[in-house]
Amino acid sequence: MPLGMWDFEHCDPKKCSGKKLVRFGIVNELKVSTRFRGIVLSPEGKKAVSPADREIVQEYGIAVIDCSWSKLDNVPFSKLKTGNDRLLPYLVATNPVNYGRPWKLNCVEAYAACFYITGFKEYAQELLSKFKWGHSFLTLNGELLSKYVQCEDSTEVVKVQNDWLKDLQAEYTQAREKDNEDVDLLARNPNHEFWDQEEEDDEEEEDDEEEEDDEEEEDEEEEEDDDDEKDEDEDKDEDEDEDEEDDDDDENTNNN
């Protein structure tokens, strides 16, 4: 099955998956004036890719428009000669540049998604095997791709997509509400007041112990001061006694 690509050289050649597929000889570069009769994955599409496109893919192949998401306004879509423009439904990129971002698929992811949805899973796997990270695209999007494959046409694919997005939104909302409930429960927890009271009691006990320690230190200092005064008094008394004895000796000497 032919694979084509219009390259507007917006991407880094070293990181561009489309250019790599061209080097492998898997994809043919197309000129703006070249007509492509297969499925063209383009933002200009009015319908989503679906299993109903299988025959077109099988006979005429798939083409992509290799351009930067931020430079879509610079792409001359009106000059491209296409007849079967299609949009890809919701999928999440796993390429190194836009990993985890919905809708932001690169060229090989776009080819693979189109092949998978139209019933050519083995072709999708073959293309992705050319890249070290390629297997992660089908792993991450496997459940949703399986749902798309079971649809009959574009309308059903879009419905599956919208239901999936609603479920994602509901899960997100529920998770946010649960987080809020956890916060509220913590704030209203009756044990929380008890914990706070225990902390206050502990602080008061610590303050009391500190006051007692301060009082004990003051008492010890007072006792030391008393002992010092007592020692000074004793020394003073001894000095006075010695002076009296000396005076007595002097008197005796004078009398003699």
Secondary structure as UniProt FT lines:
FT   STRAND          3..7
FT   TURN            13..15
FT   HELIX           17..23
FT   TURN            24..25
FT   STRAND          28..30
FT   TURN            32..33
FT   STRAND          35..36
FT   STRAND          39..41
FT   TURN            43..44
FT   HELIX           51..53
FT   HELIX           54..60
FT   STRAND          62..66
FT   HELIX           69..74
FT   HELIX           77..79
FT   STRAND          81..82
FT   STRAND          85..87
FT   TURN            96..100
FT   HELIX           107..117
FT   TURN            118..119
FT   HELIX           121..128
FT   TURN            129..130
FT   TURN            132..134
FT   HELIX           135..149
FT   HELIX           154..188
FT   HELIX           190..255
//
